[in-house]
Amino acid sequence: MVKTAILGGGISGLSAAWYLLKKEPQANIVLYEKGPRLGGWIETNTSRGFTFERGPRTLARSRSPYLLQLIDELGLKTISSSGGKRYLWRQGKLRPIGSYWPSMLCAIARDLFAKRSQQDDESIASFASRRFGKRAAELFFDPMTLGVYAGDIHRLSIRSCFPTLWDWEQKEGSLFRGWHKRKKGPAGLFTLEGGLERLISELKRQLPIKIVTNFEVHSLDDLAADRIISALPAYEISRLTNIPLDLPYRSLWVVHLGFTKKHLKQKGFGYLVPSTENQPLLGMVWDSDLFGEEETTRLTAMIRAESADPIRTALDALQKHLEIKIAPDFIEARLAKNAIPQFEVGHAEKIAHFEKQVQIKFPHLSLAGNYFSGASLEACVQRSFNLK
Ligand SMILES: Cc1cc2nc3c(=O)[nH]c(=O)nc-3n(C[C@H](O)[C@H](O)[C@H](O)COP(=O)(O)OP(=O)(O)OC[C@H]3O[C@@H](n4cnc5c(N)ncnc54)[C@H](O)[C@@H]3O)c2cc1C
């Protein structure tokens, strides 16, 4: 019987096992995970009465067809949210994004007449400035890129980071027309009852495979397997195959702040801080306001890795941005090291070249993970679904 080794016990590895067993119910699979637990970046932490997601937290219904199907197959229940208002911290004030509607209207008018790109790829900054103007690039695209990739719009690729926007331009000649003609799916955000880690515990419970934790793979040759699926970070599989892949990763601080009482006056999803503000804070998610009314306050601040004192940064933001003057009952700061792959301009070609080299040198190795196109859970699950 064909023996399959899956490397990495995050969502990519576990979903790869799930889909392989659907195609080959008798498959003999061993999954190897370096750490003591499964889940990778997905981790729901409940401490002192506060539940926080240490990694991913917000999933968009319209952009998660594969993930929602998997959740359904596992028999898990989702909780929905409309998402709520989003804000920018700009020029000393918290401003609803909706208040920038005159800038949005100007941007849309420009977009309708902007020319289609003739290049194979372009930076997000160049794409947004060309279509909408520099102000729209700084006001909307920069914070959006910080919120998703903690990355720099001048370096990151529009084609790989926001492929839908790139496709709209290529197919419709305008983002507004593309958006207008899009296939409308269910709207809003969702999470899972009990937290996103339920996805991992349920996959672990239902998968009839051998799982070996506390096992760091040091060499592909040591694995007694006919077929290998890597669901490791890009730098790790590049090291193991000895095939170079220049793909930078960004680190960031994730700081959780919990209060036993309700203190947040604002309502909504949270806010982002544009790069032009030169702040260590990237943004803050108002967790307690996202999925229903709560009597507590739970907030998550995302802070640049270079910040010397992330807790001070988060507490300053509480006071200055949200006018919450009292100390939180719960604080946790964790550095998410090498957390988000940075899809720089030319990423698609870079990855295609890497995959080709892998195919030549290791024909029995397939690649899953979050570094192909989009780093979302949906992108990971979709990649695992499509593995040959
Ligand atoms: C702070 C943060 C917030 C995020 N927010 C969102 C969000 O809101 N929505 C969203 O959709 N996505 C979000 N993401 C992105 C998403 O969480 C990740 O892209 C996704 O979880 C990656 O899953 P993965 O299985 O590909 O990789 P990982 O989760 O990195 O799993 C890889 C696994 O491989 C193991 N491993 C590494 N080396 C070895 C080795 N040599 N041998 C054996 N095992 C090894 C690791 O221990 C790890 O468990 C967020 C990410 C972070 C960090």
Ligand as a Chemical Component Dictionary entry (heavy atoms), coordinates in Angstrom:
data_LIG
# 
_chem_comp.id                   LIG 
_chem_comp.type                 NON-POLYMER 
_chem_comp.pdbx_formal_charge   0 
_chem_comp.three_letter_code    LIG 
# 
loop_
_chem_comp_atom.comp_id 
_chem_comp_atom.atom_id 
_chem_comp_atom.alt_atom_id 
_chem_comp_atom.type_symbol 
_chem_comp_atom.charge 
_chem_comp_atom.model_Cartn_x 
_chem_comp_atom.model_Cartn_y 
_chem_comp_atom.model_Cartn_z 
_chem_comp_atom.pdbx_ordinal 
LIG C1  C1  C 0 -1.532 36.605 13.798 1  
LIG C2  C2  C 0 -2.184 36.002 12.584 2  
LIG C3  C3  C 0 -3.478 36.366 12.241 3  
LIG C4  C4  C 0 -4.094 35.800 11.118 4  
LIG N1  N1  N 0 -5.378 36.140 10.827 5  
LIG C5  C5  C 0 -6.028 35.514 9.833  6  
LIG C6  C6  C 0 -7.413 35.726 9.639  7  
LIG O1  O1  O 0 -8.031 36.500 10.381 8  
LIG N2  N2  N 0 -8.036 35.064 8.620  9  
LIG C7  C7  C 0 -7.376 34.167 7.822  10 
LIG O2  O2  O 0 -7.991 33.570 6.932  11 
LIG N3  N3  N 0 -6.041 33.923 8.002  12 
LIG C8  C8  C 0 -5.359 34.567 8.975  13 
LIG N4  N4  N 0 -4.034 34.306 9.201  14 
LIG C9  C9  C 0 -3.303 33.412 8.267  15 
LIG C10 C10 C 0 -3.528 31.926 8.587  16 
LIG O3  O3  O 0 -3.712 31.751 9.961  17 
LIG C11 C11 C 0 -2.328 31.089 8.125  18 
LIG O4  O4  O 0 -1.979 31.397 6.785  19 
LIG C12 C12 C 0 -2.614 29.595 8.215  20 
LIG O5  O5  O 0 -3.040 29.241 9.516  21 
LIG C13 C13 C 0 -1.367 28.804 7.813  22 
LIG O6  O6  O 0 -1.640 27.430 7.979  23 
LIG P1  P1  P 0 -0.578 26.335 7.501  24 
LIG O7  O7  O 0 -1.074 25.020 7.935  25 
LIG O8  O8  O 0 -0.283 26.519 6.054  26 
LIG O9  O9  O 0 0.786  26.728 8.245  27 
LIG P2  P2  P 0 1.106  26.736 9.804  28 
LIG O10 O10 O 0 -0.071 27.100 10.595 29 
LIG O11 O11 O 0 2.351  27.581 9.920  30 
LIG O12 O12 O 0 1.480  25.210 10.105 31 
LIG C14 C14 C 0 2.715  24.639 9.740  32 
LIG C15 C15 C 0 3.067  23.591 10.802 33 
LIG O13 O13 O 0 4.292  22.980 10.412 34 
LIG C16 C16 C 0 5.039  22.728 11.601 35 
LIG N5  N5  N 0 6.447  22.568 11.219 36 
LIG C17 C17 C 0 7.312  23.530 10.829 37 
LIG N6  N6  N 0 8.514  22.976 10.535 38 
LIG C18 C18 C 0 8.390  21.656 10.737 39 
LIG C19 C19 C 0 9.265  20.531 10.566 40 
LIG N7  N7  N 0 10.541 20.680 10.138 41 
LIG N8  N8  N 0 8.808  19.288 10.854 42 
LIG C20 C20 C 0 7.510  19.092 11.276 43 
LIG N9  N9  N 0 6.647  20.128 11.450 44 
LIG C21 C21 C 0 7.077  21.361 11.172 45 
LIG C22 C22 C 0 4.771  23.943 12.458 46 
LIG O14 O14 O 0 5.047  23.662 13.839 47 
LIG C23 C23 C 0 3.288  24.180 12.185 48 
LIG O15 O15 O 0 2.453  23.512 13.117 49 
LIG C24 C24 C 0 -3.391 34.853 10.308 50 
LIG C25 C25 C 0 -2.071 34.494 10.658 51 
LIG C26 C26 C 0 -1.472 35.043 11.775 52 
LIG C27 C27 C 0 -0.083 34.621 12.142 53 
# 
loop_
_chem_comp_bond.comp_id 
_chem_comp_bond.atom_id_1 
_chem_comp_bond.atom_id_2 
_chem_comp_bond.value_order 
_chem_comp_bond.pdbx_ordinal 
LIG C1  C2  SING 1  
LIG C2  C3  SING 2  
LIG C2  C26 DOUB 3  
LIG C3  C4  DOUB 4  
LIG C4  N1  SING 5  
LIG C4  C24 SING 6  
LIG N1  C5  DOUB 7  
LIG C5  C6  SING 8  
LIG C5  C8  SING 9  
LIG C6  O1  DOUB 10 
LIG C6  N2  SING 11 
LIG N2  C7  SING 12 
LIG C7  O2  DOUB 13 
LIG C7  N3  SING 14 
LIG N3  C8  DOUB 15 
LIG C8  N4  SING 16 
LIG N4  C9  SING 17 
LIG N4  C24 SING 18 
LIG C9  C10 SING 19 
LIG C10 O3  SING 20 
LIG C10 C11 SING 21 
LIG C11 O4  SING 22 
LIG C11 C12 SING 23 
LIG C12 O5  SING 24 
LIG C12 C13 SING 25 
LIG C13 O6  SING 26 
LIG O6  P1  SING 27 
LIG P1  O7  DOUB 28 
LIG P1  O8  SING 29 
LIG P1  O9  SING 30 
LIG O9  P2  SING 31 
LIG P2  O10 DOUB 32 
LIG P2  O11 SING 33 
LIG P2  O12 SING 34 
LIG O12 C14 SING 35 
LIG C14 C15 SING 36 
LIG C15 O13 SING 37 
LIG C15 C23 SING 38 
LIG O13 C16 SING 39 
LIG C16 N5  SING 40 
LIG C16 C22 SING 41 
LIG N5  C17 SING 42 
LIG N5  C21 SING 43 
LIG C17 N6  DOUB 44 
LIG N6  C18 SING 45 
LIG C18 C19 SING 46 
LIG C18 C21 DOUB 47 
LIG C19 N7  SING 48 
LIG C19 N8  DOUB 49 
LIG N8  C20 SING 50 
LIG C20 N9  DOUB 51 
LIG N9  C21 SING 52 
LIG C22 O14 SING 53 
LIG C22 C23 SING 54 
LIG C23 O15 SING 55 
LIG C24 C25 DOUB 56 
LIG C25 C26 SING 57 
LIG C26 C27 SING 58 
# 
